[in-house]
């Protein structure tokens, strides 16, 4: 059995302030196209942020870090997602550093700036 104590409607007030914070941050994220990392929060508060922004256009949310310093990141998604950005970064690195076979046989790493 779980008992929730809500002194002077603290939980409801905190939930409303988190929703306002989420919307304010989402507006900034879309305007400046920059990710914003919020302060460390407990699981319930992170859930409120994720739920408040799940249908917000051009914005995604994810959590990062470990307890007790786990934070919510509000990120600009636009046409791509956070995972696509990681994939793009990897592709650029692979194009920049091509592995070519050296004269003695083993692979040699060369900086290939001429590859588009």
N, C-alpha and C positions, 0 to 999 in steps of 0.2 A: 504494500500500500504506500502511495506517495502522497505527501502533503505539501502543497504550495502555499507559502505565506506571501501575501501581497500587501505590504504596509503602505497605506495611503495611495493605493493604485500605482505603486512604483513600477511594476512590471509593464503595465499598459502605457504609462508615460515614457518609459525607456524604449519600448517598442515604437512608439510614435516618433520619438526623437531619432531613432536609428533609421526609420523610413525617410524622414526629412533629410538626414545626412546622406543616405544612399542616393536620393534624387538630386541633391545639390552636387554631389561628387560626380554623378553620371552626366550632368549638364557640363561640368568642367572637362570631363574626359572626352566628350564628343566635341566640345568647342576647341580644345587644344590638342586633341588626338594624342594624348599622353596617358599612360597608366598611372593610377593613384593607388598607393598602398595605405590601407587604414591602420589604426592602432590595433594592438593585440586585443582579441575579444574571445569570450568563451563560445562554446559550440552553438548555444541558442542564439546569441547575438549575431554570429556569422550567418546562421540560417535565416534570420530576419533580413539581413542585407541581400543574400542570394535570392530570397523569395521576392523581395521588393523590386529587384532589377531583372528578374528572369524574362520579362516581356518587353524590356526597354530596348528600343532599336539601336543597333551599332555598339552595344555594350555587352561584354561578357564578364562574369565574375568567377574567381577561383581562389582557393585558400593556399597559403604557402607557410612553411615553417613548421615547428613542432611545439607542442604544448609546453609551457604556458604562453609562449610567444607566437602562437599561430595567428596569422593576419589574413584579411580578405583583400584581394587585389581587384580593383575595378579597372577593366582594360577596354580600350577602343578596339572593336572588331572590324568595323568597316566591311570590306569585301573579304578579308581574311581573318582567321582566328589565331589565337595564341600558338596553337600547335603548328599551323601553317608557317608562322614566322620562324619558328625553330627549324622547320624543314628547309626554308629558304636560306637561312644562315648557314646550315650544313652544306647545301648545294653550292653556295658562293665559295665556301672554304675549299670544297673539293675541286672546283674549277680553278681556283687561284693556285693551289698547290697540286700540280699533276705529278704522278709518280711515273718516271720513265726508267727504262732499263739502262743501267750504266755499262761501261765498256767491260767491266769484270763480271757482269751478270746480275748482281743484286739490284734491287730497285733503288733509285736515287731520287730524292725529293728536289724538285726544281720550282722556283717561283715563276709562274706563268702569267705575267700581267697582260700579255697580248690576247689571251682567251677572253672573249666577251662574256 
